[in-house]
Amino acid sequence: MSQPIAHTLRLSVDGEIQVMRSLEEAAIFVRRHPLGEHAGSLLDQIAGASNPLLTDRAWVAVATFADAMQRSGNVTLSRRA
């Protein structure tokens, strides 16, 4: 049987380190980010992550959002805690 994928994102936002170890923490980050007001679909995907496959897909979406923030210069992204 396969093991669940461990998800953690470590972000530096304005020099402050934020570690997201759960989708709930990720949703808080998205809501607080200035571009979060445009991320309703991402928040819906996080809220709907009711099984391991959907959870993995939600983490990919969160990582994509964080990557976009990194490209905009707002955050520095590391995929390890």
N, CA, C and O of each residue as an XYZ file, in Angstrom:
324
protein
N       0.845     -1.175      0.000
C       0.000      0.000      0.000
C       0.887      1.233      0.000
O       1.885      1.279      0.719
N       0.532      2.233     -0.800
C       1.367      3.428     -0.899
C       1.163      4.328      0.319
O       0.090      4.375      0.920
N       2.226      5.029      0.652
C       2.196      5.974      1.770
C       1.646      7.301      1.294
O       1.873      7.684      0.147
N       0.917      8.023      2.163
C       0.467      9.352      1.755
C       1.655     10.280      1.569
O       2.669     10.159      2.257
N       1.519     11.194      0.643
C       2.584     12.149      0.374
C       2.589     13.192      1.492
O       1.545     13.754      1.824
N       3.751     13.446      2.064
C       3.871     14.480      3.093
C       4.018     15.827      2.399
O       4.870     15.999      1.526
N       3.199     16.758      2.786
C       3.203     18.078      2.167
C       3.611     19.122      3.184
O       3.053     19.199      4.278
N       4.580     19.914      2.811
C       4.991     21.064      3.611
C       5.562     22.099      2.657
O       6.361     21.771      1.780
N       5.156     23.332      2.828
C       5.754     24.423      2.085
C       6.333     25.407      3.081
O       5.703     25.734      4.087
N       7.513     25.867      2.801
C       8.183     26.862      3.640
C       8.351     28.104      2.782
O       8.967     28.059      1.717
N       7.802     29.207      3.255
C       7.837     30.459      2.520
C       8.486     31.540      3.358
O       8.348     31.562      4.581
N       9.180     32.420      2.704
C       9.686     33.629      3.344
C       8.919     34.797      2.756
O       9.034     35.088      1.566
N       8.144     35.460      3.583
C       7.342     36.594      3.145
C       7.822     37.812      3.918
O       7.673     37.888      5.137
N       8.400     38.762      3.196
C       8.958     39.968      3.824
C       9.918     39.603      4.959
O       9.929     40.247      6.008
N      10.724     38.559      4.733
C      11.717     38.140      5.702
C      11.178     37.277      6.832
O      11.955     36.797      7.657
N       9.869     37.067      6.891
C       9.260     36.228      7.920
C       8.995     34.842      7.347
O       8.365     34.708      6.298
N       9.482     33.806      8.042
C       9.295     32.431      7.580
C       7.905     31.947      7.958
O       7.483     32.083      9.107
N       7.202     31.386      6.999
C       5.902     30.779      7.221
C       5.968     29.351      6.725
O       6.345     29.103      5.580
N       5.604     28.408      7.583
C       5.598     27.004      7.212
C       4.148     26.537      7.186
O       3.411     26.692      8.160
N       3.759     25.970      6.065
C       2.412     25.422      5.918
C       2.523     23.903      5.931
O       3.116     23.298      5.038
N       1.942     23.306      6.957
C       1.973     21.848      7.085
C       0.601     21.223      6.857
O       0.465     20.000      6.853
N      -0.408     22.060      6.669
C      -1.760     21.552      6.429
C      -2.437     22.445      5.393
O      -2.032     23.585      5.161
N      -3.469     21.895      4.784
C      -4.221     22.700      3.835
C      -4.932     23.855      4.537
O      -5.165     24.899      3.928
N      -5.278     23.675      5.807
C      -5.900     24.762      6.555
C      -4.923     25.936      6.682
O      -5.308     27.092      6.509
N      -3.656     25.630      6.986
C      -2.640     26.686      7.059
C      -2.425     27.322      5.685
O      -2.219     28.531      5.580
N      -2.474     26.513      4.649
C      -2.317     27.040      3.295
C      -3.466     27.986      2.952
O      -3.248     29.036      2.347
N      -4.689     27.616      3.339
C      -5.844     28.470      3.069
C      -5.713     29.806      3.790
O      -6.064     30.845      3.231
N      -5.219     29.792      5.010
C      -5.004     31.037      5.756
C      -4.001     31.915      5.013
O      -4.214     33.119      4.869
N      -2.907     31.315      4.542
C      -1.907     32.066      3.781
C      -2.532     32.704      2.543
O      -2.326     33.887      2.274
N      -3.294     31.915      1.797
C      -3.900     32.410      0.560
C      -4.856     33.558      0.863
O      -4.840     34.581      0.178
N      -5.691     33.389      1.890
C      -6.660     34.438      2.235
C      -5.971     35.740      2.645
O      -6.478     36.824      2.358
N      -4.828     35.641      3.307
C      -4.131     36.827      3.807
C      -3.277     37.511      2.746
O      -2.906     38.675      2.896
N      -2.970     36.795      1.686
C      -2.118     37.360      0.648
C      -2.919     38.366     -0.176
O      -4.095     38.134     -0.457
N      -2.295     39.487     -0.569
C      -3.030     40.485     -1.358
C      -3.695     39.921     -2.614
O      -4.764     40.394     -3.002
N      -3.097     38.939     -3.246
C      -3.708     38.355     -4.442
C      -4.723     37.265     -4.102
O      -5.356     36.701     -4.994
N      -4.874     36.974     -2.817
C      -5.814     35.950     -2.387
C      -7.251     36.255     -2.761
O      -8.072     35.347     -2.899
N      -7.555     37.541     -2.925
C      -8.920     37.904     -3.309
C      -9.271     37.373     -4.697
O     -10.446     37.320     -5.062
N      -8.270     36.982     -5.464
C      -8.482     36.430     -6.799
C      -8.310     34.909     -6.819
O      -8.255     34.303     -7.890
N      -8.227     34.299     -5.647
C      -7.913     32.872     -5.563
C      -9.089     32.041     -5.052
O      -8.896     31.039     -4.362
N     -10.298     32.460     -5.392
C     -11.477     31.729     -4.936
C     -11.491     30.279     -5.374
O     -11.887     29.403     -4.605
N     -11.064     30.013     -6.602
C     -11.043     28.624     -7.091
C     -10.055     27.782     -6.299
O     -10.318     26.614     -6.013
N      -8.918     28.374     -5.946
C      -7.925     27.647     -5.144
C      -8.509     27.334     -3.773
O      -8.364     26.212     -3.286
N      -9.157     28.291     -3.148
C      -9.758     28.049     -1.836
C     -10.859     26.994     -1.920
O     -11.021     26.193     -0.998
N     -11.617     26.987     -3.019
C     -12.625     25.940     -3.223
C     -11.970     24.570     -3.346
O     -12.475     23.582     -2.812
N     -10.844     24.516     -4.054
C     -10.139     23.244     -4.219
C      -9.603     22.753     -2.883
O      -9.674     21.559     -2.591
N      -9.068     23.656     -2.067
C      -8.584     23.287     -0.735
C      -9.748     22.755      0.103
O      -9.627     21.712      0.746
N     -10.866     23.467      0.095
C     -12.028     23.062      0.893
C     -12.591     21.718      0.446
O     -13.122     20.965      1.262
N     -12.477     21.414     -0.839
C     -13.030     20.174     -1.369
C     -12.089     18.987     -1.337
O     -12.423     17.925     -1.863
N     -10.929     19.141     -0.736
C      -9.939     18.050     -0.709
C     -10.354     17.002      0.319
O      -9.886     17.000      1.458
N     -11.242     16.116     -0.112
C     -11.850     15.157      0.813
C     -11.269     13.749      0.739
O     -11.719     12.858      1.459
N     -10.286     13.540     -0.113
C      -9.634     12.231     -0.183
C      -8.173     12.459     -0.575
O      -7.811     13.565     -0.975
N      -7.330     11.426     -0.466
C      -5.896     11.620     -0.724
C      -5.574     12.178     -2.111
O      -4.668     13.002     -2.236
N      -6.279     11.759     -3.140
C      -6.006     12.269     -4.488
C      -6.321     13.764     -4.578
O      -5.532     14.540     -5.118
N      -7.473     14.155     -4.049
C      -7.844     15.572     -4.084
C      -6.932     16.406     -3.190
O      -6.654     17.567     -3.489
N      -6.467     15.814     -2.095
C      -5.515     16.503     -1.219
C      -4.211     16.759     -1.954
O      -3.668     17.862     -1.895
N      -3.707     15.744     -2.645
C      -2.474     15.920     -3.419
C      -2.648     16.999     -4.482
O      -1.757     17.822     -4.688
N      -3.775     16.994     -5.146
C      -4.031     17.994     -6.190
C      -4.144     19.400     -5.592
O      -3.686     20.372     -6.192
N      -4.748     19.501     -4.424
C      -4.853     20.811     -3.766
C      -3.470     21.326     -3.394
O      -3.200     22.518     -3.538
N      -2.582     20.442     -2.916
C      -1.219     20.872     -2.585
C      -0.478     21.335     -3.833
O       0.288     22.297     -3.773
N      -0.692     20.669     -4.954
C      -0.066     21.115     -6.209
C      -0.558     22.521     -6.541
O       0.226     23.377     -6.951
N      -1.847     22.755     -6.366
C      -2.399     24.073     -6.649
C      -1.833     25.126     -5.697
O      -1.528     26.240     -6.125
N      -1.689     24.794     -4.426
C      -1.104     25.724     -3.456
C       0.344     26.025     -3.835
O       0.773     27.178     -3.796
N       1.092     24.993     -4.199
C       2.489     25.196     -4.599
C       2.569     26.060     -5.851
O       3.483     26.874     -5.983
N       1.627     25.893     -6.765
C       1.593     26.715     -7.974
C       1.314     28.169     -7.620
O       1.935     29.073     -8.178
N       0.388     28.401     -6.700
C       0.088     29.760     -6.225
C       1.339     30.372     -5.587
O       1.686     31.518     -5.872
N       2.013     29.607     -4.724
C       3.226     30.104     -4.073
C       4.323     30.379     -5.103
O       5.066     31.353     -4.978
N       4.423     29.521     -6.119
C       5.407     29.740     -7.172
C       5.114     31.038     -7.923
O       6.031     31.788     -8.255
N       3.837     31.299     -8.189
C       3.467     32.556     -8.851
C       3.826     33.750     -7.968
O       4.262     34.786     -8.469
N       3.645     33.605     -6.665
C       4.012     34.687     -5.744
C       5.521     34.897     -5.747
O       6.001     36.027     -5.657
N       6.264     33.798     -5.850
C       7.726     33.898     -5.920
C       8.137     34.627     -7.181
O       9.020     35.483     -7.145
N       7.508     34.299     -8.291
C       7.843     34.952     -9.566
C       7.520     36.441     -9.535
O       8.168     37.241    -10.209
N       6.506     36.804     -8.739
C       6.147     38.224     -8.631
C       7.070     38.961     -7.672
O       7.023     40.187     -7.577
N       7.914     38.207     -6.958
C       8.854     38.817     -6.024
C       8.292     39.010     -4.633
O       8.948     39.630     -3.795
N       7.092     38.500     -4.351
C       6.461     38.694     -3.049
C       6.877     37.669     -2.002
O       6.824     37.961     -0.808
N       7.284     36.494     -2.418
C       7.680     35.451     -1.472
C       8.894     34.717     -2.006
O       9.178     34.753     -3.204
N       9.605     34.054     -1.118
C      10.661     33.119     -1.491
C      10.171     31.747     -1.078
O       9.755     31.558      0.065
N      10.214     30.795     -1.980
C       9.629     29.477     -1.778
C      10.703     28.431     -1.598
O      11.686     28.395     -2.338
N      10.505     27.569     -0.597
C      11.325     26.382     -0.403
C      10.379     25.223     -0.162
O       9.410     25.375      0.581
N      10.622     24.096     -0.751
C       9.705     22.959     -0.605
C      10.093     22.057      0.548
O       9.572     20.949      0.668
N      10.979     22.503      1.379
C      11.320     21.685      2.560
C      11.084     22.516      3.810
O      11.158     23.745      3.793
N      10.801     21.818      4.879
C      10.531     22.521      6.152
C      11.820     22.803      6.875
O      11.805     23.384      7.960
